[in-house]
Amino acid sequence: MFVDEFYFHHKRGLGAWERIGHPIDTLFFVSCFIFTLFLDASAAATSAFVILGLMSTLIIVKDEFVHAKECDGGEHLLHAFLFILHPCALIGLYWMWQAGQTFIIGVQTLIISLFMIYQVVYWNFAKGKKYEQFATS
């Protein structure tokens, strides 16, 4: 994810759709982590987690019509790998949740939350308007 963000996104800039959409992707992803921090892994909570995970996995593909126009082959390849890794990361989160690894989940939640804050602030306030001139979305 950091290669996508700090190499590809900075290289090409992000249009308005991605500046808003990428933090939404991160919000859905981190919501799965937050969920596991506040609920025990009961049968009902597990069902809700699966629904959250499926929503997170589906929401990340919403930008592909923009990516089809904006990205080069290297970024498309990286996105393909990230689409494969996304549900794998959620499965790993599920296993950590089942094992009661709240400290590790908490650290990951903090890192992901900080990344989301960066996405919002950097692209929408600090640099977003500068980079929008290069993106066509």
C-alpha positions in Angstrom: 0.0 0.0 0.0 2.8 2.4 0.8 4.4 1.9 -2.7 1.0 2.7 -4.2 0.6 5.8 -2.1 4.1 7.2 -1.9 5.3 6.2 -5.4 2.4 5.9 -7.8 -0.1 8.4 -6.3 2.6 11.1 -5.7 4.0 10.5 -9.2 0.7 11.0 -11.0 -1.4 13.0 -8.6 -5.0 12.2 -7.6 -8.2 13.7 -8.9 -11.2 14.5 -6.8 -12.8 11.0 -7.0 -9.6 9.3 -5.6 -8.9 12.0 -3.0 -12.3 11.2 -1.5 -12.5 7.5 -2.4 -9.2 6.3 -1.1 -9.9 7.5 2.5 -13.3 5.8 2.3 -11.5 2.5 1.4 -9.3 2.9 4.4 -12.3 3.8 6.6 -14.1 0.5 5.7 -10.8 -1.4 6.2 -10.1 0.1 9.6 -13.7 -0.4 10.7 -13.1 -4.1 10.7 -10.1 -3.6 13.0 -12.1 -1.3 15.3 -14.9 -3.8 15.4 -12.6 -6.5 16.7 -11.3 -4.3 19.4 -14.7 -3.7 21.0 -16.5 -7.0 20.5 -15.7 -10.5 21.6 -15.6 -13.1 18.9 -19.0 -14.6 19.4 -21.0 -16.3 16.6 -23.1 -13.1 16.0 -20.1 -10.9 16.1 -18.3 -13.2 13.6 -21.2 -12.9 11.2 -21.1 -9.2 11.5 -17.3 -9.2 11.0 -17.7 -11.2 7.8 -20.3 -8.7 6.5 -17.9 -5.8 7.3 -15.0 -7.6 5.6 -17.0 -8.3 2.5 -18.1 -4.7 2.3 -14.5 -3.6 2.7 -13.3 -6.0 0.1 -16.0 -4.9 -2.4 -15.7 -1.1 -1.8 -12.0 -1.1 -2.8 -12.8 -1.9 -6.4 -15.1 1.2 -6.8 -12.2 3.2 -8.2 -11.3 0.9 -11.0 -13.1 2.9 -13.7 -10.9 5.8 -12.8 -7.8 3.7 -12.5 -8.4 2.3 -16.0 -7.8 5.8 -17.3 -5.2 7.1 -14.8 -2.8 4.3 -14.0 0.1 2.7 -15.9 0.7 -1.0 -16.1 2.9 -1.1 -12.9 0.2 0.5 -10.8 -2.4 -1.9 -12.2 -0.3 -4.8 -11.3 0.3 -3.5 -7.8 -3.5 -3.0 -7.5 -4.1 -6.6 -8.5 -1.8 -7.8 -5.7 -3.4 -5.4 -3.2 -6.9 -6.8 -4.2 -5.6 -10.3 -3.4 -3.9 -9.2 -0.1 -6.9 -7.3 1.2 -9.1 -10.3 2.1 -5.9 -12.2 3.3 -5.3 -9.3 5.7 -8.8 -9.5 7.0 -8.5 -13.3 7.4 -5.3 -12.7 9.4 -7.2 -10.1 11.5 -10.0 -12.7 12.1 -7.4 -15.2 13.4 -5.8 -12.6 15.7 -9.3 -11.6 17.0 -10.0 -15.3 17.7 -6.7 -15.6 19.5 -7.3 -12.5 21.6 -4.4 -10.5 20.2 -5.9 -7.1 21.1 -2.5 -5.4 21.5 -1.4 -6.3 17.9 -4.8 -5.4 16.5 -4.7 -2.1 18.4 -1.3 -1.2 17.0 -2.5 -2.0 13.5 -5.7 0.0 14.0 -3.6 3.0 15.1 -1.3 2.7 12.0 -4.2 2.4 9.6 -6.1 5.3 11.3 -3.0 7.5 11.0 -2.7 6.6 7.3 -6.4 7.5 6.7 -5.9 10.8 8.5 -2.8 11.4 6.2 -4.9 10.6 3.1 -7.6 13.1 4.0 -5.3 15.9 5.1 -2.5 15.5 2.5 -4.7 15.0 -0.6 -7.6 17.2 0.3 -5.9 20.1 2.2 -2.2 20.1 1.9 -1.4 19.0 -1.7 -4.6 17.9 -3.3 -5.3 21.0 -5.3 -1.8 21.1 -6.6 -2.0 17.5 -7.8 -5.5 17.8 -9.2 -4.1 19.8 -12.2 -2.3 16.6 -13.3 -5.2 14.2 -12.8 -8.1 14.1 -15.2 -10.7 12.7 -12.9 
